[in-house]
Amino acid sequence: MDFEPVIQTFEQMEQTSSRLALTDHLVTLLKKTPADMIGKVTYLIQGKLYPDYEGVEMGLAERMALRAIAISSGRSMAEIEAVYRETGDIGDTAGKVMVSKSQSTLFSEPMTVERVYSTFEKIAKTVGPGSQEMKLRLAASLLNDSTASEGRYIMKFVMGTLRLGIADYTVLDALALAFTGDKANRQALENAYNVSSDLGTVARLLATKGLAAVQSVQITLFKPVRPMLAERVSTAKEAMERMGDKAAVEYKLDGERVQIHKGKSRVELFSRRLEKITDHYPDVTKAAMSLACKEAIMEGEVVAINPQTEEYLPFQELMHRRRKHGIEEAMENYPVVINLFDILYLDGKSLTDLPYEDRRKLLAKTVKGKNGMVKIMPQATAAKPAEIDRFMASAIENGCEGVMVKMPSSTYRAGAREYLWVKLKREYRTELADTLDLVITGALHGRGRRVGKYGALLLAAYDPKEDVFRSVSKVGTGFTDEHLDQFYRELEKHVIHKKHARVDAGMEMDVWFEPVMVIEIIASEITLSPSHTAAKNAIREGFGLALRFPKFTGKIRDDKEAESATTTDEIATLYRRQLKVHSGAKADK
Ligand code: AMP
């Protein structure tokens, strides 16, 4: 197939901004394209060689690209660089300098899509030492035989700057029109795209085998499924109304969504944007390998944790895992867990047509037993808004962003954002500027690197009215090894065999202490808590207050006796001030 009609279409598309006109241009091009080339042309239109999940990049350095243009145009690097400074785009640079290229140097045969595509493939696949030089030669050889406008698009494509402004949906419309004559068939194409994430294959099937073949596209292991998304609601009441009489309420963790594809001998991980991210999480990959199934596709949220307390950590901590090098070290320093919330495929069968509650049961079976870091997303069922609110409070206290509320009867709708899943996020986010001085009342034994020391401490605020210390937080971060040794030595003197009579706490601890030692803590905010007892009922009936993302500042307040610690009233005041700051900020908007 000649490259010329493709280029012409690209040029026309660059000049239109109406979506209808874009679609028309595409339809014309697709109709001209031989059936066996439809897949490749579809990828080229999207500026790709393969579907995104293959993660293939051209990898030609900018300087090398400029050199390729210099070589094929017979101009000096200085001249090319000057044009590049002016245009700001390597493709436009090629287009500009090649215009003056003498026609006599042009190959007599026209450039073909086959040649362009296979040269692009070679450029992408050339890796290792000397590969830049090789890529440069390949690009230059194409340019040598191209016209100026071909050269312009070739270099835009190679450098990833081909922006035709067409969404996947426009391509789907164009395919439906070109091959079935009816835009209504786009839905069938979209469904196939949603489960395969591969527009080129959908297009090729349609052109070579027809609509029925597209309709029978199934979920396939190692091809990512476009994720089901959630609509936003702002109150538990609205969430409940959307769900009907029953809702599944889950933690909404603030991490990275990961789709696990587990085969018999290999696991791949895909991001929400369908990129392959297996290399970021070798630990999750290994843990997934030991799940109780031969093949499965599951979804979950990876989140950084404090291994001592298993508390979830803020999203920023997880970002340390997004790297190409030093993964081993990052794994050690930033441990993660994955909380699975869905299963789409199991041992040869697609599960997407099953109701959510049935998929969760199959997920629980698959994840049963000990899988280390692979866990199931905490979930509760709710029939009333108050039940959602309650679960939300414990989710937020535990470091979540809010909750996801899901309709138990809903099927998995790949790629769809509907009210079958809704997200309810906490209303405000404020930095708690003040530090708090809190009393250590209990501890959990350390694990891993902290064996023989304390892993986390239970902290309390003082309630002077009743002369009691009421729990407000567990803290496991901010400690150096020296601190850990010091705490162990000093607290040993105060160990008691059960919870102290003046300590009010609803949770189980490995060790209890006399309430004597005071430490300084910072936190991101104060939240309503169904589990901690500080300021219980002061703000809302049945709830105490707790710290979100607490951290030891490094300061032991030897200068303070326990009764001088931050009081529960002060914490309630800080909570109210936070609300005021927030509503003030809202009013300002
Ligand atoms: P948002 O990014 O705010 O639209 O929220 C949707 C995202 O929340 C998903 O893509 C997941 O990454 C994440 N998430 C966290 N917990 C859950 C959960 N229990 N179910 C589904 N998605 C979740």
Residues whose N, C-alpha, C, O or C-beta is under 5 A from the ligand:
A	BS01	AMP	E250 Y251 K252 L253 E256 R257 E301 F341 M377 M404
